[in-house]
């Protein structure tokens, strides 16, 4: 039960961080990804 609660808190914190990084779009994370390796950027040029 405690593990479930801690996981929920960690997921909520991760989603909040994701939204702060990706304020320009409407994406949301399905799982946890390393934020420094994932780029969902409007000015991304490959």
C-alpha positions in Angstrom: 0.0 0.0 0.0 2.8 2.4 0.9 4.7 1.5 -2.3 1.6 2.3 -4.4 1.2 5.7 -2.7 4.9 6.6 -3.2 4.7 5.5 -6.9 1.6 7.8 -7.3 3.6 10.7 -5.8 6.6 10.1 -8.0 4.4 9.8 -11.1 2.6 13.1 -10.3 6.0 14.9 -9.7 7.3 13.5 -13.1 4.2 14.7 -14.9 4.4 18.1 -13.4 8.1 18.4 -14.5 7.2 17.1 -18.0 4.5 19.8 -18.3 7.0 22.5 -17.2 9.4 21.4 -19.9 6.8 21.0 -22.6 4.5 24.0 -22.0 4.4 24.7 -25.8 2.6 21.5 -26.7 -0.1 19.1 -25.4 2.0 15.9 -24.9 1.9 13.9 -21.8 4.2 11.0 -20.7 2.8 7.5 -20.7 5.8 6.1 -18.8 8.9 7.5 -17.2 11.6 8.6 -19.6 14.8 10.4 -18.9 14.0 14.0 -19.5 17.5 14.8 -20.7 17.3 12.2 -23.5 13.7 13.0 -24.7 13.0 16.1 -26.7 9.5 17.2 -27.8 10.5 20.6 -28.9 8.8 23.0 -31.3 12.2 24.3 -32.6 13.8 20.9 -33.1 15.8 20.7 -36.4 17.1 17.4 -37.5 
